[in-house]
Amino acid sequence: MRRRLISAESVEAVVDAPGLRVPDRNDPTIERFFGRYSLDDDRVLRVAVNTTASPWRIVTVFFDHRMRGRL
């Protein structure tokens, strides 16, 4: 997250109120959360979360360029 300059607050915001939430195709324990990075930006933040862990565990975070402009 630090290398990509993604704030923890942005990640939490996407997990708390995703624009889209879908299961991972390869791992049934992972769900993908998608959300706009900011209101004036069309970049989409993708957060993969292990939702079977307690508390939930964030696995990966990155900008998903394929989802740009779709949310």
CHARMM internal coordinates of N, CA and C (Angstrom, degrees):
IC EDIT
DIST 1 N 1 CA 1.4381
DIST 1 CA 1 C 1.5270
ANGL 1 N 1 CA 1 C 110.09
DIST 1 C 2 N 1.2941
ANGL 1 CA 1 C 2 N 116.67
DIHE 1 N 1 CA 1 C 2 N -40.31
DIST 2 N 2 CA 1.4590
ANGL 1 C 2 N 2 CA 120.06
DIHE 1 CA 1 C 2 N 2 CA -179.55
DIST 2 CA 2 C 1.5208
ANGL 2 N 2 CA 2 C 111.27
DIHE 1 C 2 N 2 CA 2 C -64.07
DIST 2 C 3 N 1.3305
ANGL 2 CA 2 C 3 N 116.43
DIHE 2 N 2 CA 2 C 3 N -42.51
DIST 3 N 3 CA 1.4596
ANGL 2 C 3 N 3 CA 120.64
DIHE 2 CA 2 C 3 N 3 CA -177.99
DIST 3 CA 3 C 1.5304
ANGL 3 N 3 CA 3 C 111.43
DIHE 2 C 3 N 3 CA 3 C -64.04
DIST 3 C 4 N 1.3272
ANGL 3 CA 3 C 4 N 116.75
DIHE 3 N 3 CA 3 C 4 N -34.74
DIST 4 N 4 CA 1.4657
ANGL 3 C 4 N 4 CA 121.10
DIHE 3 CA 3 C 4 N 4 CA -179.64
DIST 4 CA 4 C 1.5262
ANGL 4 N 4 CA 4 C 112.38
DIHE 3 C 4 N 4 CA 4 C -93.11
DIST 4 C 5 N 1.3317
ANGL 4 CA 4 C 5 N 117.20
DIHE 4 N 4 CA 4 C 5 N 2.26
DIST 5 N 5 CA 1.4646
ANGL 4 C 5 N 5 CA 122.97
DIHE 4 CA 4 C 5 N 5 CA 179.77
DIST 5 CA 5 C 1.5253
ANGL 5 N 5 CA 5 C 112.19
DIHE 4 C 5 N 5 CA 5 C 59.50
DIST 5 C 6 N 1.3326
ANGL 5 CA 5 C 6 N 116.43
DIHE 5 N 5 CA 5 C 6 N 42.67
DIST 6 N 6 CA 1.4633
ANGL 5 C 6 N 6 CA 122.44
DIHE 5 CA 5 C 6 N 6 CA 177.16
DIST 6 CA 6 C 1.5197
ANGL 6 N 6 CA 6 C 107.40
DIHE 5 C 6 N 6 CA 6 C -103.42
DIST 6 C 7 N 1.3139
ANGL 6 CA 6 C 7 N 116.21
DIHE 6 N 6 CA 6 C 7 N 124.53
DIST 7 N 7 CA 1.4620
ANGL 6 C 7 N 7 CA 119.92
DIHE 6 CA 6 C 7 N 7 CA -177.06
DIST 7 CA 7 C 1.5257
ANGL 7 N 7 CA 7 C 111.28
DIHE 6 C 7 N 7 CA 7 C -80.45
DIST 7 C 8 N 1.3121
ANGL 7 CA 7 C 8 N 115.77
DIHE 7 N 7 CA 7 C 8 N 151.60
DIST 8 N 8 CA 1.4651
ANGL 7 C 8 N 8 CA 121.43
DIHE 7 CA 7 C 8 N 8 CA 176.28
DIST 8 CA 8 C 1.5244
ANGL 8 N 8 CA 8 C 110.27
DIHE 7 C 8 N 8 CA 8 C -61.71
DIST 8 C 9 N 1.3294
ANGL 8 CA 8 C 9 N 116.95
DIHE 8 N 8 CA 8 C 9 N -34.37
DIST 9 N 9 CA 1.4633
ANGL 8 C 9 N 9 CA 120.85
DIHE 8 CA 8 C 9 N 9 CA 178.88
DIST 9 CA 9 C 1.5247
ANGL 9 N 9 CA 9 C 111.34
DIHE 8 C 9 N 9 CA 9 C -63.13
DIST 9 C 10 N 1.3298
ANGL 9 CA 9 C 10 N 117.39
DIHE 9 N 9 CA 9 C 10 N -38.26
DIST 10 N 10 CA 1.4647
ANGL 9 C 10 N 10 CA 121.28
DIHE 9 CA 9 C 10 N 10 CA 178.46
DIST 10 CA 10 C 1.5195
ANGL 10 N 10 CA 10 C 110.91
DIHE 9 C 10 N 10 CA 10 C -66.46
DIST 10 C 11 N 1.3231
ANGL 10 CA 10 C 11 N 116.63
DIHE 10 N 10 CA 10 C 11 N -40.96
DIST 11 N 11 CA 1.4666
ANGL 10 C 11 N 11 CA 120.95
DIHE 10 CA 10 C 11 N 11 CA 178.36
DIST 11 CA 11 C 1.5263
ANGL 11 N 11 CA 11 C 109.79
DIHE 10 C 11 N 11 CA 11 C -63.89
DIST 11 C 12 N 1.3209
ANGL 11 CA 11 C 12 N 117.28
DIHE 11 N 11 CA 11 C 12 N -46.12
DIST 12 N 12 CA 1.4634
ANGL 11 C 12 N 12 CA 121.23
DIHE 11 CA 11 C 12 N 12 CA 179.15
DIST 12 CA 12 C 1.5208
ANGL 12 N 12 CA 12 C 111.21
DIHE 11 C 12 N 12 CA 12 C -61.31
DIST 12 C 13 N 1.3343
ANGL 12 CA 12 C 13 N 117.54
DIHE 12 N 12 CA 12 C 13 N -39.46
DIST 13 N 13 CA 1.4598
ANGL 12 C 13 N 13 CA 121.27
DIHE 12 CA 12 C 13 N 13 CA 179.95
DIST 13 CA 13 C 1.5253
ANGL 13 N 13 CA 13 C 111.32
DIHE 12 C 13 N 13 CA 13 C -63.49
DIST 13 C 14 N 1.3280
ANGL 13 CA 13 C 14 N 117.45
DIHE 13 N 13 CA 13 C 14 N -40.24
DIST 14 N 14 CA 1.4677
ANGL 13 C 14 N 14 CA 120.90
DIHE 13 CA 13 C 14 N 14 CA 179.17
DIST 14 CA 14 C 1.5228
ANGL 14 N 14 CA 14 C 110.68
DIHE 13 C 14 N 14 CA 14 C -67.85
DIST 14 C 15 N 1.3171
ANGL 14 CA 14 C 15 N 118.03
DIHE 14 N 14 CA 14 C 15 N -41.40
DIST 15 N 15 CA 1.4686
ANGL 14 C 15 N 15 CA 120.97
DIHE 14 CA 14 C 15 N 15 CA 179.99
DIST 15 CA 15 C 1.5306
ANGL 15 N 15 CA 15 C 110.39
DIHE 14 C 15 N 15 CA 15 C -69.19
DIST 15 C 16 N 1.3303
ANGL 15 CA 15 C 16 N 117.48
DIHE 15 N 15 CA 15 C 16 N -37.80
DIST 16 N 16 CA 1.4653
ANGL 15 C 16 N 16 CA 121.07
DIHE 15 CA 15 C 16 N 16 CA -179.70
DIST 16 CA 16 C 1.5248
ANGL 16 N 16 CA 16 C 112.79
DIHE 15 C 16 N 16 CA 16 C -70.75
DIST 16 C 17 N 1.3311
ANGL 16 CA 16 C 17 N 117.46
DIHE 16 N 16 CA 16 C 17 N -36.40
DIST 17 N 17 CA 1.4687
ANGL 16 C 17 N 17 CA 121.14
DIHE 16 CA 16 C 17 N 17 CA -176.72
DIST 17 CA 17 C 1.5278
ANGL 17 N 17 CA 17 C 109.68
DIHE 16 C 17 N 17 CA 17 C -143.91
DIST 17 C 18 N 1.3375
ANGL 17 CA 17 C 18 N 117.16
DIHE 17 N 17 CA 17 C 18 N 73.66
DIST 18 N 18 CA 1.4669
ANGL 17 C 18 N 18 CA 119.66
DIHE 17 CA 17 C 18 N 18 CA -177.75
DIST 18 CA 18 C 1.5260
ANGL 18 N 18 CA 18 C 111.88
DIHE 17 C 18 N 18 CA 18 C -72.21
DIST 18 C 19 N 1.3262
ANGL 18 CA 18 C 19 N 115.03
DIHE 18 N 18 CA 18 C 19 N 149.23
DIST 19 N 19 CA 1.4533
ANGL 18 C 19 N 19 CA 119.81
DIHE 18 CA 18 C 19 N 19 CA 171.97
DIST 19 CA 19 C 1.5161
ANGL 19 N 19 CA 19 C 110.63
DIHE 18 C 19 N 19 CA 19 C -77.44
DIST 19 C 20 N 1.3280
ANGL 19 CA 19 C 20 N 115.47
DIHE 19 N 19 CA 19 C 20 N -25.29
DIST 20 N 20 CA 1.4625
ANGL 19 C 20 N 20 CA 122.70
DIHE 19 CA 19 C 20 N 20 CA 179.20
DIST 20 CA 20 C 1.5158
ANGL 20 N 20 CA 20 C 108.07
DIHE 19 C 20 N 20 CA 20 C -153.29
DIST 20 C 21 N 1.3234
ANGL 20 CA 20 C 21 N 115.47
DIHE 20 N 20 CA 20 C 21 N 139.87
DIST 21 N 21 CA 1.4729
ANGL 20 C 21 N 21 CA 121.36
DIHE 20 CA 20 C 21 N 21 CA 179.03
DIST 21 CA 21 C 1.5221
ANGL 21 N 21 CA 21 C 107.53
DIHE 20 C 21 N 21 CA 21 C -136.23
DIST 21 C 22 N 1.3414
ANGL 21 CA 21 C 22 N 116.64
DIHE 21 N 21 CA 21 C 22 N 120.48
DIST 22 N 22 CA 1.4641
ANGL 21 C 22 N 22 CA 120.72
DIHE 21 CA 21 C 22 N 22 CA -177.16
DIST 22 CA 22 C 1.5259
ANGL 22 N 22 CA 22 C 109.93
DIHE 21 C 22 N 22 CA 22 C -135.68
DIST 22 C 23 N 1.3365
ANGL 22 CA 22 C 23 N 117.14
DIHE 22 N 22 CA 22 C 23 N 149.82
DIST 23 N 23 CA 1.4688
ANGL 22 C 23 N 23 CA 119.47
DIHE 22 CA 22 C 23 N 23 CA 176.02
DIST 23 CA 23 C 1.5239
ANGL 23 N 23 CA 23 C 110.41
DIHE 22 C 23 N 23 CA 23 C -71.91
DIST 23 C 24 N 1.3095
ANGL 23 CA 23 C 24 N 115.75
DIHE 23 N 23 CA 23 C 24 N 151.16
DIST 24 N 24 CA 1.4584
ANGL 23 C 24 N 24 CA 121.65
DIHE 23 CA 23 C 24 N 24 CA 175.68
DIST 24 CA 24 C 1.5223
ANGL 24 N 24 CA 24 C 108.71
DIHE 23 C 24 N 24 CA 24 C -72.10
DIST 24 C 25 N 1.3200
ANGL 24 CA 24 C 25 N 116.84
DIHE 24 N 24 CA 24 C 25 N 140.45
DIST 25 N 25 CA 1.4683
ANGL 24 C 25 N 25 CA 120.52
DIHE 24 CA 24 C 25 N 25 CA -178.42
DIST 25 CA 25 C 1.5165
ANGL 25 N 25 CA 25 C 113.19
DIHE 24 C 25 N 25 CA 25 C -70.52
DIST 25 C 26 N 1.3314
ANGL 25 CA 25 C 26 N 117.30
DIHE 25 N 25 CA 25 C 26 N -27.47
DIST 26 N 26 CA 1.4579
ANGL 25 C 26 N 26 CA 120.78
DIHE 25 CA 25 C 26 N 26 CA -172.76
DIST 26 CA 26 C 1.5172
ANGL 26 N 26 CA 26 C 114.93
DIHE 25 C 26 N 26 CA 26 C -105.31
DIST 26 C 27 N 1.3137
ANGL 26 CA 26 C 27 N 117.70
DIHE 26 N 26 CA 26 C 27 N -18.81
DIST 27 N 27 CA 1.4654
ANGL 26 C 27 N 27 CA 120.80
DIHE 26 CA 26 C 27 N 27 CA -174.64
DIST 27 CA 27 C 1.5249
ANGL 27 N 27 CA 27 C 109.41
DIHE 26 C 27 N 27 CA 27 C -135.88
DIST 27 C 28 N 1.3236
ANGL 27 CA 27 C 28 N 117.92
DIHE 27 N 27 CA 27 C 28 N 111.85
DIST 28 N 28 CA 1.4701
ANGL 27 C 28 N 28 CA 120.38
DIHE 27 CA 27 C 28 N 28 CA -177.05
DIST 28 CA 28 C 1.5301
ANGL 28 N 28 CA 28 C 114.10
DIHE 27 C 28 N 28 CA 28 C -67.57
DIST 28 C 29 N 1.3229
ANGL 28 CA 28 C 29 N 118.29
DIHE 28 N 28 CA 28 C 29 N -12.07
DIST 29 N 29 CA 1.4663
ANGL 28 C 29 N 29 CA 120.38
DIHE 28 CA 28 C 29 N 29 CA 179.40
DIST 29 CA 29 C 1.5288
ANGL 29 N 29 CA 29 C 112.17
DIHE 28 C 29 N 29 CA 29 C -88.00
DIST 29 C 30 N 1.3442
ANGL 29 CA 29 C 30 N 116.68
DIHE 29 N 29 CA 29 C 30 N -8.60
DIST 30 N 30 CA 1.4639
ANGL 29 C 30 N 30 CA 121.60
DIHE 29 CA 29 C 30 N 30 CA -174.89
DIST 30 CA 30 C 1.5238
ANGL 30 N 30 CA 30 C 110.31
DIHE 29 C 30 N 30 CA 30 C -108.45
DIST 30 C 31 N 1.3384
ANGL 30 CA 30 C 31 N 115.38
DIHE 30 N 30 CA 30 C 31 N 137.36
DIST 31 N 31 CA 1.4625
ANGL 30 C 31 N 31 CA 121.93
DIHE 30 CA 30 C 31 N 31 CA 170.73
DIST 31 CA 31 C 1.5147
ANGL 31 N 31 CA 31 C 107.95
DIHE 30 C 31 N 31 CA 31 C -121.66
DIST 31 C 32 N 1.3275
ANGL 31 CA 31 C 32 N 115.59
DIHE 31 N 31 CA 31 C 32 N 144.83
DIST 32 N 32 CA 1.4600
ANGL 31 C 32 N 32 CA 121.46
DIHE 31 CA 31 C 32 N 32 CA 179.10
DIST 32 CA 32 C 1.5252
ANGL 32 N 32 CA 32 C 108.96
DIHE 31 C 32 N 32 CA 32 C -102.18
DIST 32 C 33 N 1.3075
ANGL 32 CA 32 C 33 N 115.62
DIHE 32 N 32 CA 32 C 33 N 127.16
DIST 33 N 33 CA 1.4540
ANGL 32 C 33 N 33 CA 122.82
DIHE 32 CA 32 C 33 N 33 CA 177.97
DIST 33 CA 33 C 1.5272
ANGL 33 N 33 CA 33 C 107.61
DIHE 32 C 33 N 33 CA 33 C -109.40
DIST 33 C 34 N 1.3351
ANGL 33 CA 33 C 34 N 116.99
DIHE 33 N 33 CA 33 C 34 N 129.81
DIST 34 N 34 CA 1.4546
ANGL 33 C 34 N 34 CA 122.09
DIHE 33 CA 33 C 34 N 34 CA 180.00
DIST 34 CA 34 C 1.5194
ANGL 34 N 34 CA 34 C 109.30
DIHE 33 C 34 N 34 CA 34 C -120.00
DIST 34 C 35 N 1.3133
ANGL 34 CA 34 C 35 N 115.98
DIHE 34 N 34 CA 34 C 35 N 139.55
DIST 35 N 35 CA 1.4569
ANGL 34 C 35 N 35 CA 120.00
DIHE 34 CA 34 C 35 N 35 CA 177.03
DIST 35 CA 35 C 1.5119
ANGL 35 N 35 CA 35 C 110.95
DIHE 34 C 35 N 35 CA 35 C -158.16
DIST 35 C 36 N 1.3269
ANGL 35 CA 35 C 36 N 115.62
DIHE 35 N 35 CA 35 C 36 N 153.51
DIST 36 N 36 CA 1.4634
ANGL 35 C 36 N 36 CA 120.58
DIHE 35 CA 35 C 36 N 36 CA 175.90
DIST 36 CA 36 C 1.5098
ANGL 36 N 36 CA 36 C 108.96
DIHE 35 C 36 N 36 CA 36 C -64.82
DIST 36 C 37 N 1.3173
ANGL 36 CA 36 C 37 N 116.16
DIHE 36 N 36 CA 36 C 37 N 138.82
DIST 37 N 37 CA 1.4601
ANGL 36 C 37 N 37 CA 120.91
DIHE 36 CA 36 C 37 N 37 CA -179.08
DIST 37 CA 37 C 1.5215
ANGL 37 N 37 CA 37 C 110.85
DIHE 36 C 37 N 37 CA 37 C -69.09
DIST 37 C 38 N 1.3209
ANGL 37 CA 37 C 38 N 116.92
DIHE 37 N 37 CA 37 C 38 N -41.48
DIST 38 N 38 CA 1.4617
ANGL 37 C 38 N 38 CA 121.60
DIHE 37 CA 37 C 38 N 38 CA 174.52
DIST 38 CA 38 C 1.5206
ANGL 38 N 38 CA 38 C 108.06
DIHE 37 C 38 N 38 CA 38 C -155.54
DIST 38 C 39 N 1.3168
ANGL 38 CA 38 C 39 N 116.20
DIHE 38 N 38 CA 38 C 39 N 163.63
DIST 39 N 39 CA 1.4597
ANGL 38 C 39 N 39 CA 120.21
DIHE 38 CA 38 C 39 N 39 CA -176.02
DIST 39 CA 39 C 1.5243
ANGL 39 N 39 CA 39 C 113.18
DIHE 38 C 39 N 39 CA 39 C -66.13
DIST 39 C 40 N 1.3216
ANGL 39 CA 39 C 40 N 118.01
DIHE 39 N 39 CA 39 C 40 N -30.07
DIST 40 N 40 CA 1.4616
ANGL 39 C 40 N 40 CA 120.69
DIHE 39 CA 39 C 40 N 40 CA -178.48
DIST 40 CA 40 C 1.5320
ANGL 40 N 40 CA 40 C 112.75
DIHE 39 C 40 N 40 CA 40 C -98.87
DIST 40 C 41 N 1.3138
ANGL 40 CA 40 C 41 N 116.46
DIHE 40 N 40 CA 40 C 41 N 19.39
DIST 41 N 41 CA 1.4629
ANGL 40 C 41 N 41 CA 122.24
DIHE 40 CA 40 C 41 N 41 CA -176.39
DIST 41 CA 41 C 1.5233
ANGL 41 N 41 CA 41 C 107.88
DIHE 40 C 41 N 41 CA 41 C -136.04
DIST 41 C 42 N 1.3327
ANGL 41 CA 41 C 42 N 118.01
DIHE 41 N 41 CA 41 C 42 N 136.37
DIST 42 N 42 CA 1.4659
ANGL 41 C 42 N 42 CA 119.15
DIHE 41 CA 41 C 42 N 42 CA -179.38
DIST 42 CA 42 C 1.5228
ANGL 42 N 42 CA 42 C 113.07
DIHE 41 C 42 N 42 CA 42 C -92.81
DIST 42 C 43 N 1.3482
ANGL 42 CA 42 C 43 N 117.17
DIHE 42 N 42 CA 42 C 43 N 7.17
DIST 43 N 43 CA 1.4654
ANGL 42 C 43 N 43 CA 119.54
DIHE 42 CA 42 C 43 N 43 CA 177.26
DIST 43 CA 43 C 1.5249
ANGL 43 N 43 CA 43 C 110.23
DIHE 42 C 43 N 43 CA 43 C -70.56
DIST 43 C 44 N 1.3361
ANGL 43 CA 43 C 44 N 115.05
DIHE 43 N 43 CA 43 C 44 N 145.21
DIST 44 N 44 CA 1.4623
ANGL 43 C 44 N 44 CA 121.24
DIHE 43 CA 43 C 44 N 44 CA -179.51
DIST 44 CA 44 C 1.5249
ANGL 44 N 44 CA 44 C 108.74
DIHE 43 C 44 N 44 CA 44 C -114.59
DIST 44 C 45 N 1.3188
ANGL 44 CA 44 C 45 N 114.90
DIHE 44 N 44 CA 44 C 45 N 128.47
DIST 45 N 45 CA 1.4562
ANGL 44 C 45 N 45 CA 121.60
DIHE 44 CA 44 C 45 N 45 CA 177.81
DIST 45 CA 45 C 1.5212
ANGL 45 N 45 CA 45 C 108.28
DIHE 44 C 45 N 45 CA 45 C -91.53
DIST 45 C 46 N 1.3237
ANGL 45 CA 45 C 46 N 115.83
DIHE 45 N 45 CA 45 C 46 N 129.42
DIST 46 N 46 CA 1.4675
ANGL 45 C 46 N 46 CA 121.09
DIHE 45 CA 45 C 46 N 46 CA 177.60
DIST 46 CA 46 C 1.5250
ANGL 46 N 46 CA 46 C 107.83
DIHE 45 C 46 N 46 CA 46 C -110.47
DIST 46 C 47 N 1.3335
ANGL 46 CA 46 C 47 N 115.76
DIHE 46 N 46 CA 46 C 47 N 126.10
DIST 47 N 47 CA 1.4569
ANGL 46 C 47 N 47 CA 121.68
DIHE 46 CA 46 C 47 N 47 CA -179.49
DIST 47 CA 47 C 1.5252
ANGL 47 N 47 CA 47 C 107.44
DIHE 46 C 47 N 47 CA 47 C -122.79
DIST 47 C 48 N 1.3312
ANGL 47 CA 47 C 48 N 116.87
DIHE 47 N 47 CA 47 C 48 N 116.82
DIST 48 N 48 CA 1.4604
ANGL 47 C 48 N 48 CA 121.48
DIHE 47 CA 47 C 48 N 48 CA 176.08
DIST 48 CA 48 C 1.5217
ANGL 48 N 48 CA 48 C 107.59
DIHE 47 C 48 N 48 CA 48 C -92.72
DIST 48 C 49 N 1.3411
ANGL 48 CA 48 C 49 N 115.26
DIHE 48 N 48 CA 48 C 49 N 127.25
DIST 49 N 49 CA 1.4584
ANGL 48 C 49 N 49 CA 120.91
DIHE 48 CA 48 C 49 N 49 CA -173.39
DIST 49 CA 49 C 1.5221
ANGL 49 N 49 CA 49 C 109.99
DIHE 48 C 49 N 49 CA 49 C -128.34
DIST 49 C 50 N 1.3304
ANGL 49 CA 49 C 50 N 116.19
DIHE 49 N 49 CA 49 C 50 N 133.73
DIST 50 N 50 CA 1.4620
ANGL 49 C 50 N 50 CA 120.90
DIHE 49 CA 49 C 50 N 50 CA 171.36
DIST 50 CA 50 C 1.5210
ANGL 50 N 50 CA 50 C 105.83
DIHE 49 C 50 N 50 CA 50 C -82.29
DIST 50 C 51 N 1.3345
ANGL 50 CA 50 C 51 N 116.21
DIHE 50 N 50 CA 50 C 51 N 102.87
DIST 51 N 51 CA 1.4648
ANGL 50 C 51 N 51 CA 121.19
DIHE 50 CA 50 C 51 N 51 CA -175.84
DIST 51 CA 51 C 1.5230
ANGL 51 N 51 CA 51 C 112.56
DIHE 50 C 51 N 51 CA 51 C -87.05
DIST 51 C 52 N 1.3351
ANGL 51 CA 51 C 52 N 117.38
DIHE 51 N 51 CA 51 C 52 N -2.25
DIST 52 N 52 CA 1.4671
ANGL 51 C 52 N 52 CA 119.20
DIHE 51 CA 51 C 52 N 52 CA 176.61
DIST 52 CA 52 C 1.5189
ANGL 52 N 52 CA 52 C 111.20
DIHE 51 C 52 N 52 CA 52 C -90.36
DIST 52 C 53 N 1.3288
ANGL 52 CA 52 C 53 N 117.13
DIHE 52 N 52 CA 52 C 53 N -16.08
DIST 53 N 53 CA 1.4702
ANGL 52 C 53 N 53 CA 121.47
DIHE 52 CA 52 C 53 N 53 CA 177.21
DIST 53 CA 53 C 1.5268
ANGL 53 N 53 CA 53 C 108.91
DIHE 52 C 53 N 53 CA 53 C -77.68
DIST 53 C 54 N 1.3064
ANGL 53 CA 53 C 54 N 115.77
DIHE 53 N 53 CA 53 C 54 N 153.40
DIST 54 N 54 CA 1.4600
ANGL 53 C 54 N 54 CA 120.26
DIHE 53 CA 53 C 54 N 54 CA 177.55
DIST 54 CA 54 C 1.5196
ANGL 54 N 54 CA 54 C 108.81
DIHE 53 C 54 N 54 CA 54 C -128.98
DIST 54 C 55 N 1.3134
ANGL 54 CA 54 C 55 N 118.66
DIHE 54 N 54 CA 54 C 55 N 112.09
DIST 55 N 55 CA 1.4698
ANGL 54 C 55 N 55 CA 128.46
DIHE 54 CA 54 C 55 N 55 CA -2.43
DIST 55 CA 55 C 1.5272
ANGL 55 N 55 CA 55 C 111.16
DIHE 54 C 55 N 55 CA 55 C -71.78
DIST 55 C 56 N 1.3347
ANGL 55 CA 55 C 56 N 115.53
DIHE 55 N 55 CA 55 C 56 N 166.96
DIST 56 N 56 CA 1.4570
ANGL 55 C 56 N 56 CA 119.57
DIHE 55 CA 55 C 56 N 56 CA 179.32
DIST 56 CA 56 C 1.5185
ANGL 56 N 56 CA 56 C 110.37
DIHE 55 C 56 N 56 CA 56 C -54.41
DIST 56 C 57 N 1.3403
ANGL 56 CA 56 C 57 N 115.68
DIHE 56 N 56 CA 56 C 57 N 145.63
DIST 57 N 57 CA 1.4666
ANGL 56 C 57 N 57 CA 121.13
DIHE 56 CA 56 C 57 N 57 CA -178.79
DIST 57 CA 57 C 1.5316
ANGL 57 N 57 CA 57 C 109.63
DIHE 56 C 57 N 57 CA 57 C -116.24
DIST 57 C 58 N 1.3148
ANGL 57 CA 57 C 58 N 116.38
DIHE 57 N 57 CA 57 C 58 N 124.95
DIST 58 N 58 CA 1.4622
ANGL 57 C 58 N 58 CA 121.26
DIHE 57 CA 57 C 58 N 58 CA 176.68
DIST 58 CA 58 C 1.5221
ANGL 58 N 58 CA 58 C 108.20
DIHE 57 C 58 N 58 CA 58 C -77.76
DIST 58 C 59 N 1.3347
ANGL 58 CA 58 C 59 N 115.38
DIHE 58 N 58 CA 58 C 59 N 127.56
DIST 59 N 59 CA 1.4615
ANGL 58 C 59 N 59 CA 121.43
DIHE 58 CA 58 C 59 N 59 CA -175.84
DIST 59 CA 59 C 1.5283
ANGL 59 N 59 CA 59 C 110.95
DIHE 58 C 59 N 59 CA 59 C -98.00
DIST 59 C 60 N 1.3359
ANGL 59 CA 59 C 60 N 116.83
DIHE 59 N 59 CA 59 C 60 N -51.96
DIST 60 N 60 CA 1.4664
ANGL 59 C 60 N 60 CA 120.91
DIHE 59 CA 59 C 60 N 60 CA 178.23
DIST 60 CA 60 C 1.5196
ANGL 60 N 60 CA 60 C 109.92
DIHE 59 C 60 N 60 CA 60 C -142.30
DIST 60 C 61 N 1.3288
ANGL 60 CA 60 C 61 N 114.38
DIHE 60 N 60 CA 60 C 61 N 154.97
DIST 61 N 61 CA 1.4649
ANGL 60 C 61 N 61 CA 122.21
DIHE 60 CA 60 C 61 N 61 CA 177.09
DIST 61 CA 61 C 1.5239
ANGL 61 N 61 CA 61 C 107.46
DIHE 60 C 61 N 61 CA 61 C -141.91
DIST 61 C 62 N 1.3383
ANGL 61 CA 61 C 62 N 116.58
DIHE 61 N 61 CA 61 C 62 N 127.84
DIST 62 N 62 CA 1.4635
ANGL 61 C 62 N 62 CA 119.47
DIHE 61 CA 61 C 62 N 62 CA 175.11
DIST 62 CA 62 C 1.5142
ANGL 62 N 62 CA 62 C 110.13
DIHE 61 C 62 N 62 CA 62 C -164.37
DIST 62 C 63 N 1.3365
ANGL 62 CA 62 C 63 N 115.52
DIHE 62 N 62 CA 62 C 63 N 165.78
DIST 63 N 63 CA 1.4553
ANGL 62 C 63 N 63 CA 121.01
DIHE 62 CA 62 C 63 N 63 CA 175.13
DIST 63 CA 63 C 1.5200
ANGL 63 N 63 CA 63 C 108.06
DIHE 62 C 63 N 63 CA 63 C -80.98
DIST 63 C 64 N 1.3288
ANGL 63 CA 63 C 64 N 116.62
DIHE 63 N 63 CA 63 C 64 N 124.23
DIST 64 N 64 CA 1.4584
ANGL 63 C 64 N 64 CA 121.91
DIHE 63 CA 63 C 64 N 64 CA -179.31
DIST 64 CA 64 C 1.5262
ANGL 64 N 64 CA 64 C 108.23
DIHE 63 C 64 N 64 CA 64 C -95.19
DIST 64 C 65 N 1.3198
ANGL 64 CA 64 C 65 N 116.08
DIHE 64 N 64 CA 64 C 65 N 101.59
DIST 65 N 65 CA 1.4593
ANGL 64 C 65 N 65 CA 121.29
DIHE 64 CA 64 C 65 N 65 CA -175.79
DIST 65 CA 65 C 1.5260
ANGL 65 N 65 CA 65 C 112.52
DIHE 64 C 65 N 65 CA 65 C -67.90
DIST 65 C 66 N 1.3140
ANGL 65 CA 65 C 66 N 117.96
DIHE 65 N 65 CA 65 C 66 N -24.88
DIST 66 N 66 CA 1.4690
ANGL 65 C 66 N 66 CA 120.67
DIHE 65 CA 65 C 66 N 66 CA 177.80
DIST 66 CA 66 C 1.5215
ANGL 66 N 66 CA 66 C 112.03
DIHE 65 C 66 N 66 CA 66 C -69.57
DIST 66 C 67 N 1.3333
ANGL 66 CA 66 C 67 N 117.09
DIHE 66 N 66 CA 66 C 67 N -23.82
DIST 67 N 67 CA 1.4667
ANGL 66 C 67 N 67 CA 121.28
DIHE 66 CA 66 C 67 N 67 CA -179.49
DIST 67 CA 67 C 1.5288
ANGL 67 N 67 CA 67 C 112.44
DIHE 66 C 67 N 67 CA 67 C -94.10
DIST 67 C 68 N 1.3147
ANGL 67 CA 67 C 68 N 117.28
DIHE 67 N 67 CA 67 C 68 N 0.38
DIST 68 N 68 CA 1.4706
ANGL 67 C 68 N 68 CA 121.52
DIHE 67 CA 67 C 68 N 68 CA -177.11
DIST 68 CA 68 C 1.5298
ANGL 68 N 68 CA 68 C 110.77
DIHE 67 C 68 N 68 CA 68 C -54.95
DIST 68 C 69 N 1.3216
ANGL 68 CA 68 C 69 N 116.02
DIHE 68 N 68 CA 68 C 69 N 126.88
DIST 69 N 69 CA 1.4573
ANGL 68 C 69 N 69 CA 121.90
DIHE 68 CA 68 C 69 N 69 CA 177.55
DIST 69 CA 69 C 1.5151
ANGL 69 N 69 CA 69 C 115.07
DIHE 68 C 69 N 69 CA 69 C 78.45
DIST 69 C 70 N 1.3198
ANGL 69 CA 69 C 70 N 119.33
DIHE 69 N 69 CA 69 C 70 N 4.12
DIST 70 N 70 CA 1.4687
ANGL 69 C 70 N 70 CA 121.75
DIHE 69 CA 69 C 70 N 70 CA -177.53
DIST 70 CA 70 C 1.5234
ANGL 70 N 70 CA 70 C 113.99
DIHE 69 C 70 N 70 CA 70 C -94.73
DIST 70 C 71 N 1.3246
ANGL 70 CA 70 C 71 N 117.72
DIHE 70 N 70 CA 70 C 71 N -14.56
DIST 71 N 71 CA 1.4693
ANGL 70 C 71 N 71 CA 120.23
DIHE 70 CA 70 C 71 N 71 CA -179.57
DIST 71 CA 71 C 1.5080
ANGL 71 N 71 CA 71 C 110.63
DIHE 70 C 71 N 71 CA 71 C -109.20
END
COOR INIT
IC SEED 1 N 1 CA 1 C
IC BUILD
